[in-house]
């Protein structure tokens, strides 16, 4: 009798153990990790808005995880982790959107015109022109433009460099398009060091009617007498 009771007590303990055991949800773990990764994306959002895709994905994964887990807490654990990841991703995404909007609204100095590399591309309605009519209209005007320093071997105390829209072409050793290059000359005493960071420049934009020679490149049509660089 005592042996039977002993086995029954043991079986009951094992049963209770398995009743309390729940599998940790993989989606909850993924949501938490994406939420944590979203925080650095918030910090670089102004320079690289594309990174906001990370918190956006984190929001979607976190929302799915929370919806699945809230009615299956008897089967899976990790609801709190999923909620934390969802909150982190949501905060990073909307915080990043707000920060990008604020920077965009305030970064252009008074009296300057915002110019993008898209504005510098040829217009198919003017096939006779190798450059953009918009660029020609901006000749000698004060402009604000953002881009990256083309890697030409300089590393420090850089006064003159070529600005390009992204690092894609450069990283693969290609030649940027003529209309994807602006030769920048910094006014004294300004100098920069080479980095992969996006640069924000304000200065006097100039358009050349012919290609100007640039060391290691095919030449440029666009130049910038840079008054300020960040």
C-alpha positions as CSV (number, residue, x, y, z in Angstrom):
1,X,0.0,0.0,0.0
2,X,2.8,2.4,0.9
3,X,4.6,1.5,-2.3
4,X,1.5,2.3,-4.3
5,X,1.1,5.6,-2.6
6,X,4.8,6.4,-3.2
7,X,4.4,5.8,-6.9
8,X,1.3,7.9,-7.0
9,X,3.0,10.8,-5.3
10,X,6.0,10.5,-7.7
11,X,3.7,10.4,-10.7
12,X,1.8,13.4,-9.5
13,X,5.0,15.4,-9.0
14,X,6.1,14.5,-12.6
15,X,2.7,15.5,-13.9
16,X,2.8,18.8,-12.1
17,X,6.3,19.5,-13.5
18,X,5.1,19.0,-17.1
19,X,2.0,21.1,-16.5
20,X,4.2,24.0,-15.4
21,X,6.7,23.5,-18.2
22,X,6.1,25.8,-21.3
23,X,8.1,26.1,-24.4
24,X,9.8,29.5,-24.9
25,X,8.3,31.1,-28.0
26,X,10.8,31.7,-30.8
27,X,8.7,34.6,-32.1
28,X,9.0,36.3,-28.7
29,X,12.8,35.9,-28.7
30,X,12.9,37.3,-32.2
31,X,10.7,40.3,-31.2
32,X,12.9,41.1,-28.3
33,X,16.1,40.9,-30.3
34,X,14.6,43.1,-33.1
35,X,13.5,45.6,-30.4
36,X,17.0,45.8,-29.0
37,X,18.5,46.2,-32.4
38,X,16.0,48.9,-33.2
39,X,17.6,51.3,-30.6
40,X,20.8,51.9,-32.7
41,X,18.6,52.4,-35.8
42,X,17.0,55.3,-34.0
43,X,20.3,57.0,-33.4
44,X,21.4,56.8,-37.1
45,X,17.9,57.5,-38.6
46,X,18.6,61.1,-39.5
47,X,21.7,60.2,-41.6
48,X,20.3,56.8,-42.9
49,X,16.5,56.7,-42.8
50,X,16.6,53.3,-44.5
51,X,17.6,51.8,-41.1
52,X,14.1,52.4,-39.9
53,X,13.2,49.2,-41.7
54,X,14.6,47.4,-38.6
55,X,12.1,48.8,-36.1
56,X,9.3,48.5,-38.6
57,X,10.0,44.7,-39.0
58,X,10.4,44.5,-35.2
59,X,6.9,46.1,-34.8
60,X,5.4,43.5,-37.1
61,X,7.1,40.6,-35.5
62,X,6.4,41.8,-32.0
63,X,2.7,42.4,-32.8
64,X,2.3,38.9,-34.3
65,X,4.1,37.4,-31.3
66,X,1.9,39.2,-28.8
67,X,-1.3,38.3,-30.6
68,X,-0.3,34.6,-30.7
69,X,1.0,34.3,-27.2
70,X,-1.7,36.1,-25.2
71,X,-4.2,33.3,-25.8
72,X,-1.6,30.5,-25.5
73,X,0.2,31.3,-22.3
74,X,-0.5,27.7,-21.1
75,X,1.6,26.4,-24.0
76,X,4.3,29.0,-24.5
77,X,6.3,31.4,-22.4
78,X,7.8,34.7,-23.5
79,X,4.8,37.1,-23.6
80,X,6.6,39.7,-21.6
81,X,9.6,39.5,-23.9
82,X,7.4,39.9,-26.9
83,X,5.7,43.0,-25.4
84,X,9.1,44.5,-24.5
85,X,10.4,44.0,-28.0
86,X,7.2,45.5,-29.5
87,X,7.5,48.5,-27.2
88,X,11.1,49.1,-28.1
89,X,10.6,48.7,-31.8
90,X,7.5,51.0,-31.8
91,X,9.3,53.7,-29.8
92,X,12.3,53.5,-32.1
93,X,10.3,53.6,-35.3
94,X,8.0,56.5,-34.4
95,X,10.9,58.3,-32.6
96,X,13.0,57.8,-35.6
97,X,10.3,59.2,-37.9
98,X,9.9,62.2,-35.7
99,X,13.7,62.8,-35.6
100,X,14.1,62.4,-39.3
101,X,11.3,64.9,-39.8
102,X,12.8,67.4,-37.4
103,X,16.2,67.2,-38.9
104,X,14.8,67.6,-42.4
105,X,12.8,70.7,-41.4
106,X,15.7,72.4,-39.7
107,X,19.0,71.3,-41.4
108,X,18.9,73.8,-44.3
109,X,20.4,77.1,-43.4
110,X,18.4,80.2,-44.0
111,X,18.8,81.6,-47.5
112,X,19.9,78.2,-49.0
113,X,18.1,75.9,-51.4
114,X,18.0,72.2,-50.7
115,X,19.4,70.2,-53.6
116,X,19.5,66.4,-54.0
117,X,21.6,64.4,-56.5
118,X,18.3,63.5,-58.2
119,X,18.0,67.2,-59.1
120,X,21.4,67.0,-60.8
121,X,20.4,64.2,-63.2
122,X,19.8,64.9,-67.0
123,X,16.2,65.6,-68.0
124,X,14.9,63.4,-70.8
125,X,12.9,66.4,-72.1
126,X,16.2,68.1,-72.8
127,X,18.3,65.3,-74.5
128,X,20.7,67.9,-75.9
129,X,21.9,68.7,-72.4
130,X,24.3,66.3,-70.6
131,X,23.4,67.8,-67.3
132,X,20.2,68.9,-65.4
133,X,18.4,72.1,-66.4
134,X,17.6,72.5,-62.6
135,X,21.3,72.4,-62.0
136,X,22.0,75.1,-64.6
137,X,19.3,77.3,-62.9
138,X,21.1,76.9,-59.6
139,X,24.5,78.1,-60.9
140,X,26.1,80.6,-58.6
141,X,23.3,80.0,-56.0
142,X,23.5,79.1,-52.3
143,X,22.7,75.5,-51.9
144,X,22.5,72.8,-49.3
145,X,23.4,69.2,-50.3
146,X,24.1,65.9,-48.6
147,X,26.4,63.1,-49.7
148,X,29.5,61.0,-49.1
149,X,33.1,61.6,-49.7
150,X,34.5,59.6,-52.6
151,X,37.5,57.5,-51.5
152,X,40.4,58.9,-53.5
153,X,43.1,57.9,-51.0
154,X,43.0,61.0,-48.8
155,X,42.5,60.3,-45.1
156,X,43.0,63.5,-43.1
157,X,43.2,67.3,-43.5
158,X,41.1,67.1,-46.6
159,X,40.4,70.4,-48.3
160,X,39.1,69.2,-51.7
161,X,37.1,66.1,-52.5
162,X,34.3,64.7,-54.6
163,X,30.9,64.3,-53.1
164,X,28.7,61.3,-54.3
165,X,25.1,60.3,-53.4
166,X,26.0,57.0,-51.8
167,X,28.9,54.6,-51.2
168,X,27.6,51.8,-53.4
169,X,29.5,52.5,-56.6
170,X,32.6,53.5,-54.7
171,X,32.8,50.4,-52.6
172,X,32.7,48.2,-55.7
173,X,35.4,50.2,-57.3
174,X,33.2,51.7,-60.0
175,X,33.2,55.1,-61.7
176,X,30.3,57.3,-60.5
177,X,28.2,58.9,-63.1
178,X,29.3,62.4,-64.1
179,X,26.0,63.8,-62.7
180,X,26.6,61.8,-59.5
181,X,29.7,63.8,-58.6
182,X,30.2,67.3,-57.1
183,X,33.8,68.5,-56.6
184,X,33.9,70.3,-53.2
185,X,36.4,72.8,-52.1
186,X,36.3,73.7,-48.4
187,X,36.9,77.3,-47.4
188,X,39.8,77.9,-45.0
189,X,40.3,76.9,-42.3
190,X,37.8,74.0,-42.7
191,X,39.1,70.5,-43.2
192,X,37.7,67.0,-42.8
193,X,38.8,63.5,-42.3
194,X,37.7,60.7,-44.5
195,X,34.9,58.5,-43.1
196,X,31.8,56.6,-44.2
197,X,29.5,59.2,-42.6
198,X,27.1,61.3,-44.6
199,X,28.2,64.9,-45.0
200,X,26.0,68.0,-45.0
201,X,27.4,70.9,-47.0
202,X,26.3,74.5,-47.6
203,X,28.0,76.6,-50.2
204,X,28.0,78.3,-53.6
205,X,27.0,75.8,-56.4
206,X,28.7,76.2,-59.7
207,X,28.1,74.5,-63.1
208,X,30.8,74.1,-65.7
209,X,29.9,74.1,-69.4
210,X,32.6,71.4,-69.9
211,X,34.0,68.6,-67.9
212,X,36.7,69.7,-65.5
213,X,39.5,67.2,-64.8
214,X,39.6,65.4,-61.5
215,X,42.4,63.1,-60.4
216,X,41.4,59.5,-60.9
217,X,38.0,60.3,-62.3
218,X,36.5,61.1,-65.7
219,X,35.8,64.7,-64.7
220,X,33.0,66.8,-63.2
221,X,30.4,69.3,-64.3
222,X,29.4,70.4,-60.8
223,X,31.4,72.2,-58.1
224,X,30.7,73.5,-54.7
225,X,32.5,76.3,-52.9
226,X,31.7,75.0,-49.4
227,X,31.1,77.5,-46.7
228,X,30.1,75.0,-44.1
229,X,30.5,71.2,-43.7
230,X,29.1,68.9,-41.0
